[in-house]
């Protein structure tokens, strides 16, 4: 029997109890100096599960939810996603990762915003409004589900003297064609793409919305966040390696995961089809990818 929970880490691993952890990538300095690279944040919400339908003591390359299943699930869920999660379930993972990023700016970056950020698994863009003020340059979003990304593409910056809504963000009711007009408000994201996170080189632009970026930048990102996305991965080696490769030296990686208590297993797949990992496993895989834990926080 495994007790599971959803957690948020600043470059860290999943835990069963609410938690936030952070990892950081080392800077280019002599190996004798222990410096960190991108932090990863993770916050666990106590979710109980008495049964796990898959367990693994070893690395399994295909230990993830099939991308086609994720696309089907969230394309069908898109129209009611925000109402259900935000209004009914008080969903706060996007805000959690943004808060961790804000804290990093205050405590380790001398108040300097991130030059660029990748919202990995952006969904309908729930993290975008919270991240926008923390990023001075490009904010890029990627998700598997085209229907979810379409909703994220409608988000615009409300930069008038008096904000229409909190966080100066609102959905744009204009059609894609009207959004290209010069008087149209700025999009919240500089670019939105559909892609498997393990195959970002195949990312496709959400066309027709007038985005500044037509391709995902090749330059590393200062910040990568992933809210409630890595629960669809069991083995973490590939995804953390992808994030590490896309992360600038000294950058921060913040993500949420479900966690389980330390035991014999690295990860489990629950009856819900989501995955949970032991914190020790995530930290070990993160270290193998060149990442250092900055913080773990339980919620």
PyMOL commands that set and color helices and strands:
alter all, ss='L'
color gray80, all
select helices_A, chain A and resi 67-88+93-108+128-132+146-153+166-168+176-179+197-202+230-232+237-246+279-288
alter helices_A, ss='H'
color red, helices_A
select strands_A, chain A and resi 3-10+19-25+42-48+52-56+117-120+139-143+155-157+169-171+191-194+204-205+221-226+247-260+267-270+275-278+291-298
alter strands_A, ss='S'
color yellow, strands_A
deselect
rebuild
show_as cartoon
